[in-house]
Amino acid sequence: MTIASSAERSSRFPAVKTSRLRKAKSLREDADYYGRWSQAACENLLKSAEEFLAGAEDIIKGKTV
């Protein structure tokens, strides 16, 4: 089994925007600590997570992204 270098991995898998990660953290904190959340924001976050996981699965299966 060959392990790809970090440059090879990053070129095959688009970087997750840090803004999405910050938004996810903010949404979790608002829901946990303040009871504030919206269905639309949760659905958008789930869509982003599904896209990320689909890309990760493609890499694991050896498919190109």
N, C-alpha and C positions, 0 to 999 in steps of 0.2 A: 504494500500500500504506500502510495506517495503522498506526502503531506505538502499541500500548496503553501507557498510563501505568503506573507501578509500582503504583498503587492498583488499577487495573483488572486488572492481571495477578494481583495477590495475592488479589483477590476471586474470580477464576476458578479459581485453583489453590491447593489447600490447602497450607499451609506444611509442610515436612518437619520433623518434630519433631527438635530437636537431640539428644534422647536416642537416636534411631535412628542419627544420624550418629556420635555418640560410641561407640555400641555397635559400629558397623561398623569404626571405627578401632581400637577395642580388640581386636576379633576378628582383624583383619589383623595387628596387632602381636603378639598371642599366637601366631598361626600362624607368622609370619615369624621372630620372635626366639626363641620358646620351644618351637615344635613342638606347641603345644596348640591343639586345635580340636575341634569336635563337629559331626557331620553335622546334627543338629537345629538348632543355631545357624546353620549355613550355609544351611539350607533356609529358616529364618525370614527371614534377611537377603535371600535371593534373592526371596522373596515380596514383601517391602517394596520392593525395587528394581523388580520387575515392576509393582507398583501405581504407583510414581512414574513410570516410563516410559510406562505407559498413559495417565496423566493428561497428561504432556507431549505425547504424540502427539495427544491430543484437542485440546489448545490449538493445536498446529501446524496441524492440519487444520481449525481454526475451529469445532470443536464446543465447546459449553459444558460445564463440569465440574460 
